Amino acid sequence: MRLFLGLAIYRLLLPFLFIVAFPGWVLKMLRRGGFHTQLGERAAIYTTPLEYEPCGAVHFHAVSVGESLLALKLIREWRVREPEQRFVLATGTATGHAVATAADILGLRVTYSPLDFRCLVRRYLDRFEPAQVVLIEGEVWPHLLLACVSRKIPVRLVNARMSPRSARRFGRFSAWLRPLYSMLDAVAIQEPEDAGIWELLGIEEQKIHITGSLKFDPGSGARPQRRIEFQKMLDVFGGNRRMVLAASTHAGEDSLIATAIHLADPDALAVMVPRHAERRLEVKAELERAGFSVVLRSANSELVKPQNHRAVFVIDSTGELRDWTAHADGVIIGKSFLSTGGQNPCEAILAEKPVIFGPHMENFQPLARRLIATGGGICASDLNELSRAILTALEPRKAREMTCIASDLLDRHHGATQRILALLMA
């Protein structure tokens, strides 16, 4: 009864929610270049001839860039085992679509996931006839799940995560959510202590698999590597300067972090890597208002040595963050100071760089909490704390100590990718 009543409410509210969200969504697509892609696929309108579509493929659903990268990680590892297996990666954002397309993986069809209206989901499934659907992290859409169940298409949720705040909210409404979540065929969770909330949501014990975090597992993929062309760019700013990199920054954080770096070590080079490259002009203006001169990575061969040490190098490109991390002496994690959720510290840890982050690392718990407790990372709440944290992390002995502890914590998730694949390929 609750399932039918809940669906009735969902179907009643969905059009209104779409209308309210539509203007903001359009602005976001304009900023991120989404209108240059096959955006009609969000409405299940396709231009690819039907005979060229990979029917019977494994479908991954990943909303944003982070989830898309995790899906690509699984697809690459799966193709090592089964080179002939075909895949579809359905994304929800223009940047996620761009990252998936740029991966250029043989046998991978990149599309937009349909909006969760029954008619659109039906057209999507009629067109592709998936062998199974794999949801990344937490995007369970009612109509998609119901349609897959009615067609006997297995649906598995992998790298499932739930922040303490979400767990409390889901717990309050568990009686309403249980009929829906119980339809999942399997859930791969990151930590043993997460099992309770999924059982509360109706997942049978035998369907819950503790795999570790796909996000924190280095897998067999390439680790951060120093690049000659990157070093040449850094040399323009003066040789032998320590470099502190701010990874995946969000609005307002760039000037805060650059100021803290300059206070900690006026000779250190501050390198900003905005989460979204299209923010380049916004970042440049913000830094200049704070008294810094700005050099954009997009200038490339036109880089000119700045006249003072208050220059900030902004990496306004996509897909290069991992290898820029290898050149850093310390890494500050973005979206953790003035926004919520945080960004992934794992690339910095894999590159054996000391990590610093703000108080908002909700999406990367319990790793962030354990980094703080063991001394493998430093949490800073304001400008002064951040400046002191940078100074600490740049001390060679302390840096070695932090990176060793952080690497040990990350090793606990080693093999998560293979454990998830074993579940999906069973």
N, C-alpha and C positions, 0 to 999 in steps of 0.2 A: 504493500500500500504506500509506504514512504517513497519507494522508487517512482511510482506513477505520479504521486503528488509533487515530488521534487522535480521531476522532468517537466511537469506542467508549468511550474513556476519558472524553471530555467528557460523553457520555450517562450514563455510570455515576456521575460525580461531581456532575452538575447537581442531582439531587434533594437530595443531602446539602448542597450549597452553599446551596440554597434554604432548607432547614430551619434551617441555622445562621444565615443572614442574616435570617430572617423576624422574630424578636423585635425586632431593632434597626430593621427597616423599619417595623414597626407603631408603635413609639415615635416614629419620625420623622414618620409620617403623622398621629399624634395631635397632635404639636407644631405641624405646619404646616397642619392643617385638611384633610388629604387625604381623610378619610373622608366629607366632605360632598360629594365629587365622584363621578363615575362610576368608582369604583375597580375595579369588576368587569371593566372593559375590560382590565385587566392579565391577566385570565384568559379574555379573548376572550368575555366575557358582555356583551351590548349590549342597551340598552333602546330605542334609537332604531329606529323601524320601518324595515325593510330598504329599502322603496321610497324613503325619503328620504335614503339614503346616497349619497354622490357616487362612483359606480363609475367607474373609468377616470381618476381624478384623479392628480395628482403627489403623492407621499407624501414628507414630510420626517420623518426620525427624529432627535430631539434629546432627549438624556437630561435635562439639567439646565437651569436658568434661562439660563445663558450661551449654550448651544447653541440653546435656544428663541428667544432674541433674535436670533441670527444667522439662523435659519430664517425668522423673521418679516421680517427685513431683505430677504432674497431674495424672499420671497413678495410683499412690497409692490412691489419693483422689477419683478418679473415681471408683476404685475397692471397696471402702467403700460403694458407692451408688449402684453399679452394680457388685457384686462379680463374675458373670458369664461372664462378658465382656472380650473379648480377645484383645490383643494388640500386635503390632509389633513396635519395636523401631529400626529405621535405623540410624546408626551413620556414620560419615565420617572419624573418626580417631581411631587409636588403643587404645588410652587411654580412649576415649569415649566409645568404645566397652567394654573395661575391666570394667569400672565403671558400665555400664548397666548390664553386665553379673553378676558382684559381687552382685548386688542388689537382685538377686534371687527371683524375683516376680512371683508368680504363674500366669500362663496364659499369660506371656510375652515372645515373641520370639525376640531375639536380632539378628540383621543382620547388614551388611554393606549396606549403600545406594549405588545404582548403579551409576557409572559415567554417566554424562548426555548426553550419545549418544542415538539416537533414538532406535536402536535395543536393547540396554541393558535395557532401561526404559520399552520397550514393554515386554521383557521377565520377568522383575520384576513384572509388573502389571498382566501379564498373570498367573504368579505363585500364587500371593497372593490375587488378586481381592479385594483390600481394600474397606471398606465401606466408609471411608473418609480418607483424608490425612491432617495431622496437621503439619505445618511448624513452627519451633521455632525461633523466633526473626527476621530472615531476609534472610533465604536461599531460594530464589525463583529461581528454575532452569527451564529454558524455556521448554525443551522437556518434563520434568516431568509434568509441569503445563498443557501444550498443550494436552498431552496424557490423563491426568485425565479429562480435559474438554470434550474431544471427547468421553470418556467412561461415562460421567455424574457422575464422582466421585467428591464429594465436596472437595475443598481445602481451608483450613482456615489458616491464619497466626496469631499466638498468641504471646503476649509479644513483639509485633513489636517495634523495636527501630531504630532510625536513628540519628547518631551524627550530630552536626551542619555541619561538613565537608562533610559527606555523603549527607546530605540534600541539600547542595549547588551543589554538583556534580550531584545528581539525578535530581535536579531542572533544570539544564542546558540541560539535555537529556530527560526531561519529555515527550516531544512529541514522542520520540522513545520508551520510556518505557510504556507509557500509554496503548497501546493496549494489552500488556502482563499483567500488574498488574490489569487491569480492569477485568480479568478473575477470580480473587480471589472471593470466596463466602463471606468471612468475614475477617476483620482485627481487632484484639484486640490490642489497643494502650495503652501506659502507662500513658500519660499525655494529658490533653485537648489541649495544645498548639501544639501537634504533628499532630493534625487532618489535618491542612492545607497542609502539604507536601503529605499526602496520597491522599487527594482530587486532588491535582495537578497530581498525578500519575494515576488518573482515577478511584479511588475507590469511589463508590457512597456513599453519606452521610449516608444512612440507613444501609450500610454495615460496617461502622466504629463504633466500640464499645470501649468506655473508661472504662477500667477495673482496671487500676492501674498496678503495676509491680508484675508479678509472682515471680521475683527474690527478691523483697523486702518484699513480704508477708510472714510472719512466718507460715501461714497456721496452720494445726493441727499436723504438724510433730514435732519430738522431738527437743527441744532446746539444745544448748551446755550443756553438763553435765561433771562434774569433775569425773575422773575415779581413783580408788584406785591404779591401776597398773601404771598409768601415774605419780601420786604423788610420788610413790616409786622411780621411775626413777629420778625425779627432786630432791628428797631428797639426792641422791648420790652426788649431787653438793653442798650440804650444806643446812641445814634447814633455813627457814625464809629469804631466799634471794628473792628479787623482781625479777620477770621474765618478760622480754619483748619479745614478739613473733613477728617474721616477717613472714607474711602469703603469701604463693604462690609467692616466690621470683623468679626472672628471672636472666639470666646471668649477672654477674657484680654487682648485687645489694647486695649480701651477705656480702662481706667485707665492703662495704660502711655502711650498716646498723649496722653490728657488731661493727665497729669502733665508730659510733655515740652513740650506747648504752653504750660502755665502757667509752666514754668521758663524757656522762651525769651522769653515776653512775658506777664507777669501780666495785662495789659489785654486780650489777645486773647481772642476768644470761641471756645471749642472746640465744634465741632459733630460729633456722632457719627452715622453712618448704618450701623447694623448690616446685615450681609448678609441676615439673616432677621429680619423685623419682630417675629416671635413671641418673640424674645429680649429684648424690651423690659424685662421685670421683672428678668431676669438682669443685663442691662447696668446698669440703675438701681441694683441692689443692689451691684454691683461698684464703680461710681463713688462711691457713698455711703460704702462702706468705705474708699475712698481719700481721703475728706474733701471730696468735691465735692457740691454740691447739684445736683439733676437736674430738668430741665424736659422733658416729653415733647411731641413734636409733636402727638400725638393729643389733647392738651388744647385745641389750636386756639384758639378764641375766648376760652378761659379763661386764656390765658397772662398771668401776673403778673410784673412786673419783679422779678428777684431782688435780694436785699439786699446781695450781694457779688459779686465778680468770679470766684469759684470755681464759678460755675454752668456746667453743661454742657447744651447743647441736644441732645436725642436725637431724630433723625428716625425714628420708629417707623412708617413707612408704606412702601408698595410702589410702585415705578414713578416716584418723584420725584427720584432721585439725580442724574440728568443735569442738571436745571435748578437744583438746589441747588448744583451745582458752579459754575455761572455766578456765584454770589454770593461765592465763596471768594477769599481772597487767596493761599492755598496749599492743596494737596491731598495728603493722606497716603493711600497705597494699603494697604488692609487685607489680611488673610490672608497677609501677607508677613513678619511678625515672629515670631509664635508658632505658625504653621501652615505648611503648604507649598502651593505653587502660585501664590499671589498672586491679585490681581484686576486687571481691565482698567484701564490708565492712560489709555486713549484719549480718554474723555470729558473728562478734565481737560486733556489736551493740546489737544483741539479748542476748549475754553473758554479756551485761552491762559493756563492757570494752571501755576505751577511744581509739579512732582511730586516726592514723596519716597516711598521704599518701603524695606522691609526686605530681608534677604538671601535671602528665599524667593519668587522670581518665576519659578519653573520653567515655569509655563504661558504665560508671556509673553516667552519667549526667541525670537529673539535681540534683540527690541526693547529689553528692560530692560538687557541687556548693552551695547548701543550707546548707550543714554541715559547710562549711567555713563561710558563711554569718551569721549564727546564733550562731557560737561558738560550734557547736556539733562535730566538727572535726578540725584537724590542718593540713594545707598544708605546707610542707617544700621543698625547692628547692635544697638545697645543704647540705653538711656535717654539717656545723655549725648550720644552721637552724634546721636540723633534731635533732641534739644533744639538742638544746634548747627546741624543741617541746617535746622530750622524758621527759626532766626534768619537764616541765609543766604538762604533762599528768600523771606523777607519783605522783604529789601532790594530796593527798586524796580529798581535797575540790574541786579542779578543775576537778578531774576525775569524781566525782559525778555530777557536773554541766554539763560536756560534755555528759555523758551517758544519763542523763535525756532529754537533748535537742535532742540528736540523736534518742532516743527511740520514742519521740513524732513525729519526722519526718517520722520514719518508720511506725508508726501506720496509717498514711494516706493511706498506701497501703494494710492495713488489709482487707482481704476478696477478694483480687484479684483472688486467686486460685478458689474460688467458683464462682465468676462471669465469669471466663473463662470457667469453666466446664459447667455452665448453657448455654453458647453460643454453646459449642461443642456438648452437649447432646440434644439440642433443635431438 
